[in-house]
Amino acid sequence: MPTLKLNKGEGVKLFGPMAFTVLRGTVEILGKKVVVGERVIIHRLKSYAVVALEDSELDLSMVNEAQIKRLEDNEAYFEWVKLSEEIVSSSPTVVVVVGEVDSGKSSFTTLLLNKALERGMRPALVDADVGQADVAPPGYVSLAYPSEQTLWNRGLKPVRMCFVGDNKPQRSTDAIVNYVKRLVEQAVGEGRTPVVVDTDGWVKEVGAVLYKTKLVVEVRPDYLVHVGGSDPSFSALERLGVKYRTVPSPSVKKVRDRSERREYRSDRYREFFANAVMVKYDLNQLVFVDMPLLQGARVDLHDERVVYSSVLGGKYFVVARGDTRRVYEELSASLGRDKLAVYPQGFERGLYVSLSDGKGNECPGIVEKIDFDAGKLLARTPCPELPVRVVRASTIRLTEDFKEEYIEY
């Protein structure tokens, strides 16, 4: 295997997929010191700036698109280190990090958490990126308490998860802001500082600026860090006492296309449901949210093709066997086209939901089947012992290989 020698203070950018072991010396990655004998694995979607703290030698294992590039003196990473040290030295309570997709905001968040841990602080992470979540599966805003330095927030375990039910922030900004504020308050109340909020990559459109501004106004961070950009609208938040800081994105970085971002979400679903078990729940003991079919009052439409039907707000929701288009056309003649929704029998299989005890504890679930005759809901979940009282539905349906499809209610 090839080896790489670095003089003290020298740095390189390593692009995955690759791995290395430190043979001699000590290097630093995102504020974490890696010493002799330690092995680092770099995912194919990741890249790291590696800086030698002393003369060092690395044993490399490289495949496919793996690359090595020398760090220039003006590399963004050095500005990141300077700013992160400024922030943690001021003992902030809350820091919000914003930036475009693949700007490096999550890596900066990791650096900031590592620097805080290095100083003996007790930081927290609020992961508010519902589409490319590191801590929870997609569709959640989550809270984590890192206890040791890491290179990827994906390894952190959630303390609490709040279900948004969407992998795009545009349709759920109020819910995200509410959950972020709630989790920040929880972390601070439990003696965790700094609380670092990692946000999604939606920042440039009008709606994005309004959303991020509202988040900052509600959370009132000590610092707002903008990675890879700047915006005068964010500068105006300094009137609230928020310190607005900007740092550049890395000059050379990994950029994921849409298919890779979808694949990342599939990986997250797969990871969370790897050890899921099937649990049967009594429909009569559950409260459903965002699922009108099971929130309405059951009605009998006197049609043998209808498996289940309910009415909510004057609209009928029907599950039918056979040709659902024909069922819709025939029933809508009497009920009204805009007053009827018809779903095929088995439509619920794969529906992505959140299971909650109604007291703030949530866990992801995948619906296997709703047995309307027996009044049972069968779902796979990694939390079989959670006393479920509330089921929050999404419009996401997962295939057997955890690819996303969508349902319209």
C-alpha positions as CSV (number, residue, x, y, z in Angstrom):
1,M,0.0,0.0,0.0
2,P,1.2,3.6,-0.7
3,T,2.4,5.8,2.2
4,L,2.2,9.5,2.5
5,K,4.7,11.5,4.5
6,L,3.8,14.9,5.9
7,N,6.1,17.5,7.5
8,K,4.8,19.3,10.6
9,G,2.2,21.9,9.6
10,E,1.7,20.4,6.1
11,G,-1.7,19.4,5.0
12,V,-3.6,17.4,2.4
13,K,-7.2,17.0,1.3
14,L,-8.2,13.3,1.1
15,F,-11.2,12.3,-1.0
16,G,-13.0,9.0,-0.4
17,P,-13.4,6.2,-0.8
18,M,-10.2,5.5,1.1
19,A,-8.8,4.6,4.4
20,F,-5.5,5.3,6.2
21,T,-3.6,4.3,9.3
22,V,-1.2,6.6,11.1
23,L,2.2,4.9,11.1
24,R,4.1,7.8,12.7
25,G,3.3,11.2,14.2
26,T,-0.1,12.8,14.8
27,V,-2.5,14.4,12.4
28,E,-5.6,16.5,12.9
29,I,-8.9,16.2,11.1
30,L,-11.8,18.6,11.9
31,G,-10.2,19.3,15.3
32,K,-9.8,15.6,16.2
33,K,-6.3,14.3,16.8
34,V,-5.5,11.0,15.1
35,V,-2.5,9.2,16.6
36,V,-0.2,6.3,15.7
37,G,-2.2,3.1,15.1
38,E,-5.5,4.8,14.6
39,R,-7.4,4.0,11.3
40,V,-9.6,6.4,9.5
41,I,-12.2,5.4,6.9
42,I,-13.3,8.1,4.5
43,H,-16.7,7.4,2.9
44,R,-17.0,7.9,-0.9
45,L,-19.2,10.9,-0.3
46,K,-16.8,12.6,2.1
47,S,-13.5,14.4,2.0
48,Y,-11.3,15.7,4.9
49,A,-8.5,18.2,5.3
50,V,-5.7,16.4,7.2
51,V,-3.0,18.5,8.9
52,A,0.2,17.1,10.4
53,L,0.7,18.3,14.0
54,E,4.2,16.8,13.8
55,D,6.2,15.0,11.2
56,S,3.9,12.1,10.2
57,E,3.5,9.1,7.9
58,L,0.2,7.6,6.7
59,D,-0.4,4.2,5.3
60,L,-3.1,4.6,2.6
61,S,-5.6,2.3,1.0
62,M,-7.2,3.9,-2.0
63,V,-9.9,2.7,-4.5
64,N,-11.9,4.1,-7.4
65,E,-12.2,7.9,-7.3
66,A,-10.0,8.4,-4.2
67,Q,-7.8,11.5,-4.6
68,I,-5.1,13.4,-2.7
69,K,-4.6,17.1,-3.0
70,R,-2.2,19.4,-1.2
71,L,-3.7,22.1,1.0
72,E,-2.8,25.6,0.0
73,D,-2.0,28.2,2.7
74,N,-5.3,30.0,1.9
75,E,-7.4,26.8,2.2
76,A,-10.8,27.4,3.8
77,Y,-10.1,24.9,6.5
78,F,-7.6,27.1,8.2
79,E,-10.2,29.9,8.5
80,W,-12.6,27.4,9.9
81,V,-10.2,26.5,12.6
82,K,-9.6,30.1,13.5
83,L,-13.3,30.9,13.7
84,S,-14.2,27.7,15.6
85,E,-11.6,28.6,18.2
86,E,-12.9,32.2,18.4
87,I,-16.4,30.8,19.0
88,V,-15.7,28.2,21.7
89,S,-13.4,30.6,23.6
90,S,-16.3,33.0,24.0
91,S,-18.4,30.2,25.7
92,P,-21.5,30.6,23.6
93,T,-24.9,29.1,24.4
94,V,-26.2,28.6,20.9
95,V,-24.6,28.6,17.4
96,V,-26.5,28.3,14.2
97,V,-24.7,27.2,11.0
98,V,-26.2,27.9,7.5
99,G,-24.9,27.3,4.0
100,E,-25.8,25.8,0.6
101,V,-25.8,22.1,-0.2
102,D,-22.3,20.7,0.0
103,S,-20.9,24.0,1.2
104,G,-19.2,22.3,4.2
105,K,-21.6,23.4,6.9
106,S,-22.0,19.9,8.5
107,S,-18.2,19.5,8.5
108,F,-17.8,22.9,10.1
109,T,-20.4,21.8,12.7
110,T,-18.3,18.7,13.4
111,L,-15.2,20.9,13.8
112,L,-17.0,23.2,16.2
113,L,-18.3,20.3,18.3
114,N,-14.8,18.7,18.4
115,K,-13.2,22.0,19.5
116,A,-15.8,22.4,22.3
117,L,-15.1,18.8,23.5
118,E,-11.4,19.5,23.5
119,R,-12.0,22.4,25.9
120,G,-13.9,20.2,28.3
121,M,-17.3,21.6,27.3
122,R,-20.6,19.6,27.0
123,P,-21.9,20.4,23.6
124,A,-25.1,19.4,21.8
125,L,-26.0,19.1,18.2
126,V,-29.5,19.9,16.8
127,D,-29.6,18.3,13.3
128,A,-32.2,20.3,11.4
129,D,-31.4,19.0,7.9
130,V,-34.5,16.9,7.3
131,G,-33.3,15.8,3.8
132,Q,-29.7,14.9,4.5
133,A,-30.0,14.1,8.2
134,D,-26.9,12.7,10.0
135,V,-28.3,11.9,13.4
136,A,-31.8,10.7,12.7
137,P,-33.4,9.1,9.6
138,P,-34.8,11.5,7.0
139,G,-37.8,13.6,7.9
140,Y,-36.7,14.3,11.5
141,V,-35.2,17.2,13.5
142,S,-33.1,15.5,16.1
143,L,-30.9,16.2,19.2
144,A,-27.6,14.5,20.0
145,Y,-25.1,14.8,22.9
146,P,-21.6,14.0,21.6
147,S,-19.3,12.7,24.3
148,E,-16.2,12.2,22.3
149,Q,-14.7,13.7,19.1
150,T,-15.9,12.3,15.8
151,L,-15.3,12.9,12.1
152,W,-18.9,12.5,11.0
153,N,-22.0,13.4,12.9
154,R,-23.6,10.3,11.4
155,G,-22.1,8.3,14.2
156,L,-24.0,10.2,16.9
157,K,-27.0,8.7,18.6
158,P,-30.2,10.7,18.9
159,V,-31.4,11.8,22.4
160,R,-34.7,12.9,20.9
161,M,-36.3,13.0,17.5
162,C,-39.1,15.2,16.3
163,F,-41.0,14.1,13.1
164,V,-41.5,16.6,10.3
165,G,-42.6,13.9,7.8
166,D,-41.0,15.4,4.8
167,N,-37.5,15.4,3.3
168,K,-37.8,18.9,1.9
169,P,-37.8,21.9,4.3
170,Q,-39.8,24.1,2.0
171,R,-43.2,22.6,3.0
172,S,-42.4,22.4,6.8
173,T,-40.6,25.5,7.8
174,D,-42.8,26.4,10.8
175,A,-42.6,22.8,12.2
176,I,-38.8,22.8,11.8
177,V,-38.4,26.1,13.5
178,N,-40.7,25.0,16.4
179,Y,-38.8,21.7,16.8
180,V,-35.4,23.4,16.7
181,K,-36.4,25.9,19.4
182,R,-37.8,23.1,21.5
183,L,-34.6,20.9,21.2
184,V,-32.3,23.9,21.9
185,E,-34.3,24.7,25.0
186,Q,-34.1,21.0,26.1
187,A,-30.3,20.9,25.6
188,V,-29.7,24.2,27.4
189,G,-32.0,23.1,30.2
190,E,-29.9,19.9,30.6
191,G,-26.7,21.9,30.9
192,R,-25.4,21.4,27.4
193,T,-23.5,24.2,25.7
194,P,-22.7,25.2,23.1
195,V,-25.8,23.9,21.3
196,V,-24.8,23.8,17.6
197,V,-27.7,23.9,15.1
198,D,-26.8,22.3,11.7
199,T,-29.4,23.4,9.1
200,D,-30.4,22.3,5.5
201,G,-28.9,23.6,2.3
202,W,-31.8,25.8,1.3
203,V,-30.5,29.4,1.7
204,K,-30.7,31.5,-1.4
205,E,-34.4,31.8,-2.4
206,V,-36.7,34.4,-0.8
207,G,-38.5,31.7,1.1
208,A,-35.2,30.2,2.4
209,V,-34.0,33.6,3.7
210,L,-37.4,34.2,5.5
211,Y,-37.2,30.7,7.0
212,K,-33.7,30.9,8.2
213,T,-34.3,34.5,9.6
214,K,-37.3,33.2,11.5
215,L,-35.3,30.4,12.9
216,V,-32.6,32.7,14.2
217,V,-35.1,35.1,15.6
218,E,-36.8,32.3,17.5
219,V,-33.6,30.6,18.7
220,R,-31.5,33.8,19.4
221,P,-28.0,32.2,18.9
222,D,-24.9,33.9,20.0
223,Y,-23.4,33.2,16.6
224,L,-24.8,32.7,13.1
225,V,-22.1,31.1,10.9
226,H,-22.6,31.3,7.1
227,V,-20.4,28.8,5.3
228,G,-19.7,29.5,1.7
229,G,-21.7,32.7,1.3
230,S,-23.0,35.9,2.8
231,D,-26.3,37.7,2.8
232,P,-27.1,41.3,4.0
233,S,-30.5,40.0,5.4
234,F,-28.5,37.8,7.8
235,S,-26.2,40.7,8.6
236,A,-29.2,42.6,9.8
237,L,-29.7,40.0,12.6
238,E,-26.7,41.5,14.4
239,R,-29.3,44.1,15.6
240,L,-30.5,41.3,17.9
241,G,-27.0,40.8,19.3
242,V,-26.2,37.8,17.0
243,K,-22.6,37.7,15.8
244,Y,-22.8,37.0,12.0
245,R,-19.7,35.4,10.7
246,T,-18.8,34.1,7.2
247,V,-16.3,31.5,6.2
248,P,-15.5,30.2,2.7
249,S,-16.3,26.8,1.4
250,P,-13.3,24.5,0.6
251,S,-11.9,25.4,-2.8
252,V,-12.0,21.7,-3.8
253,K,-14.8,19.6,-2.3
254,K,-17.1,16.6,-2.8
255,V,-20.3,17.6,-4.6
256,R,-23.2,15.2,-4.5
257,D,-25.7,15.0,-7.2
258,R,-29.4,14.4,-6.6
259,S,-29.1,10.6,-7.1
260,E,-26.3,10.5,-4.5
261,R,-28.4,12.5,-2.0
262,R,-31.3,10.1,-2.6
263,E,-28.9,7.2,-2.1
264,Y,-27.7,8.7,1.2
265,R,-31.3,8.9,2.5
266,S,-31.8,5.3,1.5
267,D,-28.7,4.4,3.5
268,R,-30.0,6.2,6.5
269,Y,-33.4,4.4,6.3
270,R,-31.6,1.1,5.9
271,E,-29.3,1.8,8.9
272,F,-32.2,2.6,11.2
273,F,-34.4,-0.3,10.2
274,A,-31.6,-2.9,10.1
275,N,-32.8,-4.4,13.4
276,A,-36.4,-3.4,13.2
277,V,-39.1,-5.9,14.4
278,M,-42.7,-6.3,13.5
279,V,-45.2,-5.0,16.1
280,K,-49.0,-5.2,16.1
281,Y,-51.0,-2.2,17.3
282,D,-54.7,-1.8,18.1
283,L,-56.2,0.9,15.8
284,N,-58.7,1.8,18.5
285,Q,-55.9,2.7,20.9
286,L,-54.1,5.0,18.4
287,V,-54.5,8.7,17.5
288,F,-53.5,9.4,13.8
289,V,-52.0,12.6,12.6
290,D,-51.9,13.6,8.9
291,M,-53.7,10.5,7.8
292,P,-57.4,11.5,7.1
293,L,-58.4,8.0,6.2
294,L,-58.1,6.9,9.8
295,Q,-58.9,10.3,11.3
296,G,-62.4,10.4,9.9
297,A,-65.6,8.6,11.1
298,R,-66.1,5.2,9.6
299,V,-69.0,4.9,7.2
300,D,-70.6,2.1,5.2
301,L,-70.9,2.9,1.5
302,H,-72.7,-0.4,0.8
303,D,-70.3,-1.4,-2.0
304,E,-68.7,-4.8,-1.8
305,R,-65.5,-3.5,-3.5
306,V,-65.0,-1.1,-0.6
307,V,-62.6,-2.5,2.1
308,Y,-62.8,0.6,4.4
309,S,-64.3,4.0,4.1
310,S,-64.5,7.1,6.3
311,V,-65.6,10.7,6.1
312,L,-63.7,13.7,7.3
313,G,-64.8,17.3,6.8
314,G,-67.3,16.2,4.2
315,K,-64.8,14.3,2.1
316,Y,-64.9,10.5,1.7
317,F,-61.7,8.4,2.0
318,V,-62.0,4.9,0.6
319,V,-59.8,1.8,0.3
320,A,-61.1,-0.4,-2.5
321,R,-60.1,-3.7,-4.1
322,G,-60.0,-4.1,-7.9
323,D,-60.1,-1.3,-10.4
324,T,-59.8,1.8,-8.1
325,R,-60.3,4.2,-11.1
326,R,-63.7,2.6,-11.9
327,V,-64.6,2.7,-8.2
328,Y,-63.8,6.4,-8.1
329,E,-65.8,7.2,-11.2
330,E,-68.9,5.3,-10.0
331,L,-68.8,6.6,-6.4
332,S,-68.0,10.2,-7.4
333,A,-71.3,10.3,-9.4
334,S,-73.2,10.4,-6.1
335,L,-70.5,11.8,-3.7
336,G,-68.9,14.4,-5.9
337,R,-65.5,14.3,-7.6
338,D,-63.9,16.7,-5.2
339,K,-65.4,15.0,-2.2
340,L,-63.8,11.6,-2.8
341,A,-60.3,9.9,-2.5
342,V,-59.9,6.3,-3.4
343,Y,-56.8,4.2,-2.5
344,P,-56.0,0.6,-3.7
345,Q,-56.0,-2.1,-1.2
346,G,-52.5,-2.5,0.3
347,F,-51.6,1.1,-0.5
348,E,-50.3,1.6,3.0
349,R,-47.5,-1.0,2.7
350,G,-44.2,0.8,3.1
351,L,-45.7,4.0,4.5
352,Y,-43.1,5.9,6.5
353,V,-44.5,7.0,9.9
354,S,-43.3,8.1,13.3
355,L,-44.5,6.3,16.3
356,S,-45.0,8.3,19.5
357,D,-46.0,7.7,23.1
358,G,-47.7,11.1,23.1
359,K,-45.2,12.4,25.6
360,G,-42.4,13.6,23.3
361,N,-40.7,10.3,22.6
362,E,-40.8,9.3,18.9
363,C,-39.3,6.5,16.8
364,P,-39.5,5.7,13.1
365,G,-41.8,3.0,11.7
366,I,-42.7,1.4,8.4
367,V,-46.3,0.2,8.0
368,E,-46.5,-3.3,6.8
369,K,-50.3,-3.6,6.7
370,I,-53.5,-2.2,8.1
371,D,-56.0,-5.0,8.9
372,F,-59.2,-3.0,8.8
373,D,-61.4,-6.1,9.7
374,A,-59.3,-7.0,12.8
375,G,-58.6,-3.3,13.7
376,K,-54.9,-3.8,13.7
377,L,-51.8,-1.9,12.4
378,L,-48.7,-3.9,11.7
379,A,-45.5,-1.9,11.5
380,R,-41.7,-2.5,11.6
381,T,-39.8,-0.4,14.1
382,P,-36.5,-0.4,15.9
383,C,-38.4,0.6,19.1
384,P,-40.7,-2.3,19.8
385,E,-41.1,-1.5,23.5
386,L,-42.3,2.1,23.0
387,P,-45.9,2.4,24.2
388,V,-47.3,3.9,21.1
389,R,-50.3,6.2,21.3
390,V,-49.8,8.5,18.3
391,V,-49.0,7.6,14.7
392,R,-47.8,10.5,12.5
393,A,-47.9,9.8,8.8
394,S,-45.8,11.2,6.0
395,T,-46.3,11.2,2.2
396,I,-43.2,8.9,1.9
397,R,-43.5,5.3,1.1
398,L,-40.4,3.1,1.2
399,T,-39.7,0.2,-1.1
400,E,-38.1,-3.0,0.0
401,D,-34.7,-1.6,-0.8
402,F,-35.5,1.7,0.9
403,K,-36.1,3.8,-2.1
404,E,-38.6,6.7,-1.7
405,E,-42.0,6.8,-3.4
406,Y,-44.8,9.3,-2.6
407,I,-48.4,9.0,-1.6
408,E,-51.1,11.8,-2.0
409,Y,-53.9,11.7,0.5
